[in-house]
Amino acid sequence: MGADVHGSGTGSEPEHGRWSGVDQEFLALERELAVFLRRARANSGEVAREVHPELEPGAYGLLVRLEEAGSQRATELAAYFGVGKATMSRQLRALETLGLVTREPDPADGRAWLIRITDEGTSRFRRVRNARRELYVQKLADWDRAEIAELARLLHHLNERAES
């Protein structure tokens, strides 16, 4: 008997009965994403500590975004990550305390501030990112480059859908 993942309470639907066809594909997607996300969460603490021993795991993504997109307002970062202003402010304060980011007046609006990754933050981030990239190269050495590009494309597409 298959697991009753949708909560009907009976638990008696056969694996290929009620949840056949497309539903099986979505169940497989859910299962693989759950494993992937669990491993990513476990790994994020290690990666953050490699940047700085006191860096929170969730803050690594902020460095990724700032290094990639350049200076941004805290509200833009909060919207991009789908978190509240209070959460974003707390994470940015922590990054600022560690010397990894700095705040500068927004030349377009003197009342607003732009968050920028510091030279120290950039140096630490790039060192860890390069080591991480090398790990991906090793783990996916037997993959065709087209498969890697397709995986990146599909993940980007999924992330875009999650934004909307």
NORUR-V557825 format. One line per field, one symbol per residue. ss: DSSP state (A for helix, B for strand, O for the rest). A space follows every 10 residues. Layout:
BEGIN
ss=???
END
This chain:
BEGIN
ss=OOOOOOOOOO OOOOOOOOOO OAAAAAAAAA AAAAAAAAAA AAAAAAAAAA AOOOOOAAAA AAAAAAAAAO OBOAAAAAAA AOOOAAAAAA AAAAAAAOOO BBBBBBOOBB BBBBBBBOAA AAAAAAAAAA AAAAAAAAAO OOOOAAAAAA AAAAAAAAAA AAAO
END
